[in-house]
Amino acid sequence: MALDVREAAPAGTRGRPRREITTAFVVSRIVVLAVAAAILLYAVPPLVATGSWVALGLLCGVSAAIAYLYLTRRFIPAKYLIPGTVFLVAFQVFPVVYTLTTAFTNFGDGHRGDKAAAVTAIETGSVRQAPGSPEYTLSVATRGEELVFLLVDPATKQVSLGTADGLTPLDGARVGVTGKVLAAPGLTVLKAPEAAARGQEITALAVPTGDGVIKANGLSRAVEGKAALVYDAACDCVRGNGGTWTADESQGYFVNARGEHLAQGWQVNVGLDNFARVLTNPTISGYFAGVLGWNLVFALVSVLGCFALGMGVALALHHPRMRGTRVYRILLILPYAMPAFAMLLVWRDMFNRDFGLINQLLGAEIDWLGQTGTARLGVLLVNIWLGFPYMFLVTTGALQAIPRELTEAASIDGATPFRAFRRVTLPLLLVALTPLLISSFAYNFNNYNAIALTTDGGPFPADSPQVGGTDLLITYTFRLAFGAGGAQFGFAAAISVFIFAIVAVISAVAFRRTRKQEEVYA
């Protein structure tokens, strides 16, 4: 179907030349259709290879709907709503839903796959070289997309092909002086850098034999061994090493009689266990209230400090008698234009007790980041320094939208400049900027970089190495979920739900008060 551009122009474009409008419509349609076609062509092969027929059908259906929508003359509003809706679902709805569903699982290190994958990992990971078994010279090759082993028996010089299905003799292979296979019919022998790049696949590949399995020992040797741990489907347990570990479906582990479990488990639904752990585990709940209190103070002081400083500078530069405002505005924008992570690292070094610039200027030896009070003051000052240019920009724009006649009328009525500001300018500014202040509060409530790149949550007391004096909930969560115990995505998602609920409640209350304020000054 050919593109038909004979459609009513949207509002706001009727004053533009028809040729310009037509060109814009054609280009936008071509871009949307090209992106949809590219995604379709990119996603179809892997979906077919994995047999994901439901996802493939959904993808084809969506692509067909997009093609019909942008090749027809009808549904003009939908042509503009669909792209925004797709991005909303992809980048907002899906991450939120995925986080919520993950919070009810034990997903994390040791629990990333299903039970069958866990059994395979346990058995292959427990393989030990059998006494007297040969040590093969190993070459790694590919057969299409499949990774295979080329094994040379040092005693008989026999070349064998090793796959996940077993070991078979291989004829026609060319062996070099080092004993490694250089070429083989129908196979592509990988060079050392190529094999090193696929090291995880090589380690995971196990070639079954009659007495055990052959596993790679580096990139040049392979040995035959037996699994010390073997899964027994009759009892749904793992036996070996003088013990028995029975499957516990509620935890996703194989557990023995003493309550000890194997390191490898599988992903299961744990219900509300992650949420209960946050509330009942004394290691976590004992510090939660304190961290939350400092988190609220950090977010509020950061927002109010940035707003007060940015508004004060904007008011000064907005004064009609002020000269050189362009130069001042350029200079004030510099902190906002600099990469935040680089500036945070610079400020961290400036606070250093021994060679920091601040102590050198003051002639002091203050351990700014080694004491809780000074560390909190430091991160607040740094965050305000980074954030006030943004408030300066938005306040400057809002001030230009307030008619000067209002302040002039207040002055004629006898109001002092401060009273005119408090009664006229500030309420109108708050009506326009309150949504931005709320969003800034939500951002600073989860401002991971401001803490991680300056104090890393410290200082840490000797009796509590898990929580520091400047930790926010987000940095505290990261340390608990991704610290020495490995990645615990399910647990991290549960704490993220708590953080989301706190921010959502505060934002909802603030927006409700904003609507009342708008009604007063409407």
N, C-alpha and C positions, 0 to 999 in steps of 0.2 A: 504494500500500500504506500503510495507516495505521500510525502509530507504535505499537509494542507495548512497554510498559515492564514487563511481567511477567517480569523476569529476576532472577536471583540477585544480591543486593547484594554488592558487592566487600567484601573483608576490611577491617575497621575502620569499617564503616558500619552494622553490625547493631544497634548500640545507639541509632541515631538513628530518629526517627519515620518511618514508611513514606511518608507524604505528602511529607516533606522530601526523602527519597532519590529518590522518583519525579519530583519537580519538577526536581531537579538533573540526573537522567538526560535528561529531556525537553529541558531548556535546552541541555545539552551537545550533544545530537544535532542540535538545530535550528541551533546555531552552526556546527558542522562542515559540515552539509549546505548552509547558506547561504553559507559561505565557498567551498566547492567549486563551487556554482552560480554565484557571482559571478565566480570565476576563469574558469569555462567560458564565460560570456557575454562576458567582457571579451576573452578570447584568441581566440575563434573567428573574428570578422570579419577581424582582420589576418592570421591564418593562411590563411584562404580567399583573401584578396586577393593574398597572395604565393605561393599554390599550394603551401604546405608541408603536403602531405597526410599524410606520415608523422607529423609532429608533431601534426597535427590528430587523426589516428587514435589516437595514443598518449594524447593529452589526453582524448578521449572515452572511451577504455577505462578510464583511471584514474578518471575521474568516475563512470562506471557502477559500477566496483568499490566506490568509496566509498559510493555511494548504496545498493548492495545490502548492504554491510557494516553500515551504520547504520540500515537499515530492517528488518533481520532480528533474531530473538531469539537467534541463535547467534553464535559467535565473540566472546564477551565479552572475553577478553584482547586480541584484535586491535583492539578498539575503542579501547583505551588505548595500544597499541603503535604503531599506524599514524601518528597525528599526530607523535609523537616521532621516528619513523623518517623521515617526510617532511622535518621540519625538519633532521634530521641530514644527510640527503642534500643538501638545498638549501643549507645554510649551512656544511657541513664537507666532505662528500665531493666535491661538484661544484667548489667553489673549488680544492681540492687537485688534482683531476684536470685541471681547466682550466689551472692553473699549470704542471703537468708537461707537458702537451701544448704549451703556448705556449713552453716553454723549448727546444723542438726546432724552432722557426720563427724567421723574421726579422721577426715582427710588430712594427710600430712606425711612426713617422712616415715616410711615403713607401712603406710596405709594408702598407697597411691593406686593400686590395682585391685583386681578381684581375687577371690580365693584361689583360683587355679594358677594365677600368676604368682601368688605368694608361695604355693607349694613348689612350683618350678624353681623359684628363686632360692628357697630353702634347700632343695635337693642339690641343685647345681652349685650353690655356694658352699656346700659341705663336702665337695669332692676332694679326696686326698689320693695322692699317687700310691698305686698298689706296689708292694714289694716285688722287685724283679720285672716290672713292666717296662716296655721299651720307651725310649725318649725319641720322639720324631723331630725331624727337621721340618719346620713349618714355613709355608708360603701362603699368603692370603690372596684370594682371587674372587671375582664376581662372575656369576652366570646370570646375565640380565640384571635384575635388581637384587638377586639373592647373593648373600655372602657365603663363601665356601672355603674350606681348608684344603690345601694341597700338602699331603703328608708323605715324607720320604723315610722309610725304615732304614736306619743306618746299617743294619746287619745285612739285609737282603737287597737294599737299594730299590725296593719296590715302591712305586708311587701310587698313592691312594687318594681318592676324592672323599673328603669328609663333609657331610651335610647334617642337618638336623634329623634326617631320616636314617642315617647310618653311614657305614664305611664301605666303599666299593673300589675295586682296582681301576686304575686309569692308565690307558695305553697312549703312546704318542707324545708324552710329556718330555720336554728338554730340560735336563738338570745341569746346573753349573758346577764349577769346581768347588764351590762352598757347600754343595749338597742341596741347595735350594732350587726349586723349580723356577725356570726362567720363562717358559711358555708352555701352554697346553691347549689342545684343540677345543674350540668353543668356549674358552674361558679367557678372562682378562686378568692377568696377574697384577696386583697392586704394588706400586713402589712404596718404599719405606714411609715417606711423608703421607701418602694416601692411606696407608694402613694405620698410621698413628692417628689420623683424623677420625678413624672409625674404631678407636680403641674400645669403647664401651660395647659395641656390637661384637667385636672379637672376643672380649672377655665373657660375654653372655652366651656365645655359641657353644653348645655341648654336642659332640658327635657320639651317639650311642654305639656301644659294642656289645658283644656277648657277655662280657664280664664286668662292664662298667661304662664309663664315658671318657672321651678324649677331650681335654680342655687345653686352651692355649696357656703357655707360660712365657709371657712376653710376646714379642712379635716374630721370634725366630725359632722357638721351641714349643712343642706340645707333648703332654704326657697323658698316659692312661691311668685313670683312677676310679675309685668307687665312692659313692655318696655315703657319708657317715650317717646322714639322716634320711629316712625314707618314709613317704606318706603311705598310710594303710587306710584304704577307703572303707574297710569293714568296720573299723572302730572310729573312723573320722579323726585320726590322730597321726602324729609323727613319731616314729620310733628310731632309736639309735643313741650311741654314746651312753648306753646304760640307763636310758630314761625314756619316758613316754610323755608327750605333750598332746593334750586333747583340745580340739577346736572349741573355742568360746565365741559363739556367734554374736553375743552382745558387745564384746570388746574388739572383735576382729583379730584375735591372737590365738596361737596354740599355747596352752598353759599346762604346766605340770602340777603335781599334787601339792607342791610347796607354794604355789601361786606365782612361780616364775614363768616368764613367757619368752618365746623366741623373738629375735629382733624383727624379723619380717612378719608383717600382718597384712590385712586386707581392709578395704574401705567398707564400713557398715554405717547404718543409721543408729545414732546413739540417743536420739530424742533430745531431752532437755539437759543432758549431762554436762555439756559445755557451759550452759548458763548457770547450772547449779554449782559448778566448779568456781565460777567467778564470785558467787555470793557466799559460798560455804568454805572454800579453801582459805585457811587463815593466812597463808603466805600471800594471797592475792587480796582478799577482802579486807585484811588488816590495814593495808596501805591505800586502798581504793579511795576512801573518803578524803584523805589528806591530799592525794594527787589530784582528785577532782576539784577540791577547793582552790589549790594553786592554779589549776587549769583555768578555772573561771576568772580568777584575778588576772592571770596573764592575758586572757582574751579581752576582758573588759578594759584593763589599763591600756593595752595596745590600741584598741579601737578609739577609746576616748582621748588618749594621748596623741595619736595620729590626727584625729579630727580636730582637736583643739589647736595643735600646732599648724596643721594645714590651713584651717580656717583663719587663724590669726595672720598668717603670711598672706593669704588671699585677700583679706580685708585691707591689709596695709598696701598691697599693690593695686587694689581696686580704687583707692582714694584718687580723686581727680587731680590732686596736686602732686601725685607721685610721678617721678621722672625715671627714665631708664628701666621701665618695667620689663622690656624684652630681655635685657641682659640678666636681670634678676631671675626671671622665669627659667631661662636656660640653665643658670647655675643651680637653681632649686630642683630641676628635673634630673640632674646627674645621678643622685642615689637611685632613682627609679629606673634610669637607663642602664645602670651597671648590672651585670649578672649577680643575682642575689647570692648564689652559693659562693662566688668568689669573694664578695664583700663580707660574708659571714666568716670565712676563713681568715680574712685580713683582720677583722675585729677580734677574732680569737687570739691572734698573735699580738695584737695591740694590748690585750688584757693580761698578757703573760707577766708573771711576777718578776722574773729575772731580767728580761731584755725587752719587755713591752714598751711601746711608745708612751702610753698613759702614765706609767710609773716614772719614766724618765722625765716627762714634762712636769710632774708633780714633785719629783724628788723623793718619792716614797717607795716602799717595798710592800705594797698591799697585794695580798693573794686574792685577786678579784674572783677567780674561778674556783678557788679552793675553799671558800666559805659560802654557806647557803644564802645568806643575806646579800652579800655583794654579787654573787653569781646571778641571783634573780634580778637584782637591779641592773646588772650588765646586760642580760638578754633582753630586758624590757627596753633599755636605752637603744640597743642595736635594732630591735624590731621597730621601734618608733622612728628611728632614723631612716630605715628602709621604707617604711610605709607612709610617712607624712606627705611625700610628693604626690602620691595618688590622691589623697584627700585634698591637697592643694589644687590639683587639676579639676576635680569634680566640683569643689566649692567655687572655684573661679567661674566655671560654667554656670552654676546655679545663681551666683551673684549677678551675672550679666543678664539673667532672665528676670530679675526683680526690678521693676520700674523705679527709677530714682525719685519719681514724684511722691512715692509713699514715704520715703525717709525725709524728703523736703517738707511734706505736709506735717509730719510729726515734729520737725524742727520748728515750723511756724506755730504749731500749737504749744510750744514751750518745752518740748521734751529734750532732755540732754542727749548727747550722742550715745551714751551707754544705755539710756532708757529706750531710745529709738531702736538700738540694736536688739535689746532684750525683748521688746514688745512687737517689733515689726520684722526686722531682718532675720533673726534667729528662728522664729516659728516658721517663716516661709522656707528657710533653708532646710529645716528638719523635715518638712513635708516632702521636699524633693529628694533629700539625701537619706532618710531613714531606711529605705530598702537597701541602699548601698552599705549603710552601717551594719545592718543585720547580716548581710552576706559577708562583710569583712569580719564580723564576730565569728561566723561559722568557719571562715578560712583560718583565722588565728587560733580557734579552738583546736584545730587539727594541724597546726603549723609545725610539721615534723622537722623541716630543715633548720628553722630558727634555733632549735634546741640541739639537734644531732650534730650540726656543724660548728657549734660554739662550745657547749659544755658536755655534749653527749649524755645529757641527763644528770651529770654530777653537780656537786660533789657527793660521793657515796659514803654514808656512815659505816663504821666498822661492823656494826651489828646488823646492817641491812644492805648487803651488796647488790640486791636486786632492784632497789628503787633509789633514785637520786634526788637531791634537793630541788633540781629544776625540771624533773621529769613531768611531761604532760601525759595525758592518758594514751595518746597515740604512740609516744616513745616508750612508755611503760608496757604497752601492749606488744610492741615490736620486740622488746627484750624478753618478755615472757614467752611469746609464741615462736620466736626465731633465734633464741639464744643458744646456750650450750646444749639444750635438749633436742635440737633439730627443729625443723619447720613443722608447726602445728596449725595448719590453715583453718581447720574447723574451729579450734579454740580462738584463733585471731578473729575469725568471722563473728563469733558470738560476742566478743568484746566490742567489735565494730558496730554491732546492732545496738548495744548499750549506748555507745557514743552517739550513734545516729539518733536514738530516741531522745537523749538529753538535748542535743542541738535542735532537733525538730520541735520539741516542746518550747524551748526558749524562743525560737524563731516564730512559732505560731502565736505565742503571747505578744511578742513585739509587733508582729504584723497586725494583730487585732487592735492594739493601741494606736498604731499608725493610721488605720482606717478611721478611728474616732477623731484623730487629729485632723485628718483631711476633711472630715465633715464640718469641723469647727471653722477651718480657714478656707473652705471652698467658696 
